[in-house]
Every structure is written in C-alpha cells, then in structure tokens.
C-alpha cells in the first residue's frame, strides 16, 4: 500500500458560548481536516487542532506546512513506515499540530488496512471506556454551579475548573462547583500558567485544598521547572504539567527536576501518538502518572486521544469531553459511542477499524474556512 495524495481542509468549529481561560478566549476552534488517499482505495483521516498559545500554529500555518513540506515527505510511501516517516518530520522545526494531524491519518490507515482499531496497534486496550469530563472556562460561581449540577445529572463525574485568576475568585469558583456536584465527584484545576510566580501559586493552591482538588495543572510559567518543584514541595495537592512538557525531552527534564506528579500529554503539542507513547514511557519509569489531555478535539483527534488513553495503563486521567461540554454547533463525523456505566457517563474506546469514524464530506465542505486576506474572514479566536 502506498500513499498517493494528502489534502487539508481548514474549518472553523463554532461554539455556542465563548470559552475563556487564563491565556485566551475562544468563540470557535480552528481545525484542519487531513485526508490521506492510497493506491488500494483506503482513505485515512486525521485532524490538526492548532493553538497559538500552545504550539505557535494557526489554521493557516498547519495547512501550508502539511501541503508544502510534510505531504511530499509521505507521498509514495507505505503508511506502516511510521517511525521513519515521523523521524523525517523532524527535519521541520516545531509545527507539532501539523505533524500530529498527518500522523493520526496514518494510524487510521493502518487500522483500516488491518481491520483493527487503533488501540490494538498500541498494544491493546487496558479499559473499554473513559469517563467524560466537563471543563469550565471562567464564569461567575453561581453560573458554574448551575452548569455543574446539570452535567452531574447527565452522569458526568469529572469536572475541570479553569483557575489562574485572582486566588480568591478561583477559590470561589471551585467551592461553588464542589458544593454543586458533591464530595464524590472529581475536580481538577488548570491554571494555564496564570498565577505566574511560585509564591502566588502556593497561596492560591492552599485556598483550594479544602475542596478536595484532584490536582492543579500548570500553576506558573511554563519554563520554570525549579519553581514548580518549589510549589510542589509546599502544597498537598498534586501538581500536573501541561504547557511545560511538549514532548519526550521536556518530560525527561520535568521528572529529573522533580517538578510534577502528573504529566499532561496532548497529541497536538507532542506531534502525534508516537511521541505521546515516548512521553508516557518516561513518565511511567519515573513513577509519574499520565493525563491524556484535550485541545477541544472534535472527531479524528478525539478518537485518537481516546484510543491512546484506552491503551495505556499509566493514563490515570484524561480530558475526554463530549460535544455538549465543548458546545460545538456542528459535527463533522459520527461513530462516537457514549454510555452510562453504573450512572457514570463515559465514552467508549473506538473499536471499529482505524479510528472507527465516518466523516461527513458535506459538513466539512460547508464549514470550510476562507483565508481572511483572500476572502471572508473566519470567526476568529
């Protein structure tokens, strides 16, 4: 089997309500749909979800990088040569979301060629489903509590509260969610580097401790591993790193510095599944748990994320979110299966060939974005 063509379709996924965190505010998410054709009639789908504050990429840079640089590297090659292909990707500095989008499509092709789900290619599943979460952006405590109660009634038992604001406001938000969902639910907090300095982070985290927080993610500047170690030694809540750990080298630096209890791996910042597996190997060897994180993925990248979580025993946490949690107005693919397991809303690890999805070409065409300097502007972020 040989790759014959690679195409990229940039789209905007609009949200019902803006999503606000410490570093940005989003009314829509940019997504590049990557399609890979082969000489055996199989088609693989992937997705790149760029985020300038994480990877330095945009909807348009992803399209250009894949079409101009990465597509020529894979055309004519066997999609099973994944290690060699991704090694060749390293000729290009950065652009991790672009690399991930194309790599995910190659995993999809492999699974379809073998008639097996991607999770089987990763060593087989360690779990059949993962709990769905609801992630809150900044809002007033009363509004967060109302949303939390509604999602808890649906069976959601894991909640992520964005913090990194004024510590007192952060504590009020977390307190409101805890009161709304009760003591059994899991609450994770993500500061997105918002507290900036170690002393401020320690003061803020101590205000959160009474609310039984599972962990606090990325409390200070992403480049301050020594500061993260200092914070970790002074609070009782586990510390997770996200922005600080982009790939295997940063993971090694983080565990050597004693800077975290948990590493949040995201396909878009690691460059794909292969690098995510390497991050997990480093974390697991160091006794650090893995969190499989989300960039708000909508279809193929979400299926890849769930497949990764389903295959790794060390993946204790995840950010698997459904369309209701992200508030997307449209859908580009079907095949996700939600279910209630003993009252807990979960997403099944895909068990169809490849990523187990059926894409809707009409929806993709309708959502296609035009470059603002060439045509109608997208909704922006």
Beta strands, then each sheet from edge to edge (+ up, - down):
strand 1: 3-20
strand 2: 25-38
strand 3: 43-48
strand 4: 129-131
strand 5: 133-136
strand 6: 158-162
strand 7: 186-190
strand 8: 215-217
strand 9: 238-241
strand 10: 262-265
strand 11: 289-292
strand 12: 315-318
strand 13: 333-334
strand 14: 338-341
strand 15: 344-348
strand 16: 358-359
sheet 1: 1+ 2- 3+
sheet 2: 4+ 15- 14+
sheet 3: 5+ 6+ 7+ 8+ 9+ 10+ 11+ 12+
sheet 4: 13+ 16-
end
